[in-house]
Amino acid sequence: MINNRGFSDRVLTNIIKIRNEKRIKQIDIASALDIDMSTYCRIESGKIALSVDRLAEIASFFEMEVVDLLYWPHKHVRYDSLTAREKDSIQPRVTVQIELSEDKREKVLEILELDILK
């Protein structure tokens, strides 16, 4: 069985840090989530499991994406929102070294060139 406790603890820690950084009180989040403060405190303390739906509500309250809560302080940036230059800078680079006889080498180069030009 996979232990998700460490991940869950990290997410809850992130939520608390974000809340504190934004100077938001627990009662304000509880009110926005339409739950009482004691319930919200139990969520932050890990006594009540944080559901995906609740996580999405908290992210929305913070005006963030769920992924940002998971990996905070790193910010998720959608690939399709990047400029062409930014996309090019993160494209994976692959280097392959193959030893071939001369005739096979020419054939492989022909194939690769065709695929690269598509």
C-alpha positions in Angstrom: 0.0 0.0 0.0 1.3 3.5 -0.9 1.7 5.9 2.0 0.2 9.3 0.9 0.6 10.8 4.4 3.8 12.6 3.5 2.2 14.1 0.4 -0.9 15.1 2.3 1.1 16.7 5.1 3.0 18.7 2.5 -0.2 20.0 0.8 -1.6 21.0 4.2 1.6 22.7 5.1 1.5 24.6 1.8 -2.1 25.6 2.4 -1.2 27.0 5.9 1.8 28.8 4.5 -0.2 30.4 1.7 -2.9 31.4 4.1 -0.4 33.0 6.5 1.4 34.7 3.6 -1.8 36.2 2.4 -2.8 37.1 6.0 -6.0 35.2 5.8 -7.7 33.9 8.9 -9.0 30.4 9.2 -12.5 31.7 9.9 -12.5 33.6 6.6 -11.7 30.4 4.6 -14.2 28.4 6.7 -16.9 31.0 5.9 -16.1 30.9 2.2 -16.2 27.1 2.2 -19.5 27.2 4.1 -18.1 25.1 7.0 -17.6 26.0 10.6 -14.2 27.1 11.8 -13.6 23.9 13.9 -14.1 21.8 10.8 -11.7 23.9 8.9 -9.1 23.7 11.7 -9.5 19.9 11.7 -8.8 19.9 7.9 -5.6 22.0 8.3 -4.5 19.7 11.2 -5.1 16.6 9.1 -7.7 15.2 11.4 -10.3 15.4 8.5 -9.1 14.1 5.1 -8.8 16.7 2.5 -10.9 15.7 -0.5 -10.1 16.7 -4.1 -13.3 18.8 -4.2 -12.3 20.6 -1.0 -8.8 21.1 -2.3 -10.3 22.7 -5.4 -12.5 25.0 -3.3 -9.4 26.1 -1.3 -7.4 26.7 -4.4 -10.3 28.7 -5.8 -10.5 30.8 -2.6 -6.7 31.5 -2.9 -7.3 32.3 -6.7 -4.8 29.5 -7.5 -4.8 26.3 -9.4 -4.9 23.0 -7.4 -1.5 22.1 -8.9 -0.1 25.3 -7.3 -1.2 24.2 -3.9 0.5 20.9 -4.4 3.9 22.2 -5.5 3.9 25.6 -3.8 6.0 27.8 -3.8 6.7 26.7 -7.4 4.1 28.1 -9.9 2.6 25.9 -12.5 2.7 27.6 -15.9 0.5 26.2 -18.7 2.6 25.2 -21.7 0.2 26.7 -24.2 0.6 30.1 -22.5 4.4 30.2 -23.1 6.0 32.2 -25.9 7.7 30.3 -28.7 11.1 31.2 -27.3 10.1 29.9 -23.8 8.8 26.7 -25.3 12.0 26.2 -27.3 14.1 26.7 -24.2 12.4 23.8 -22.4 12.2 21.4 -25.3 13.9 18.1 -24.4 17.1 17.5 -26.2 18.1 13.9 -27.2 21.5 12.7 -28.2 21.8 9.2 -29.6 25.0 7.5 -30.6 24.8 4.4 -32.8 27.6 2.5 -34.5 26.6 1.3 -37.9 28.3 0.1 -41.1 28.5 2.7 -43.8 25.6 1.4 -45.9 23.3 1.2 -42.8 24.5 4.6 -41.7 23.3 6.2 -44.9 19.9 4.5 -44.7 19.4 5.6 -41.1 20.3 9.2 -42.0 17.8 9.2 -44.8 15.0 7.9 -42.5 15.9 10.4 -39.7 16.1 13.3 -42.2 12.6 12.5 -43.5 11.1 12.3 -39.9 12.8 15.5 -38.8 11.5 17.4 -41.8 7.9 16.4 -41.2 
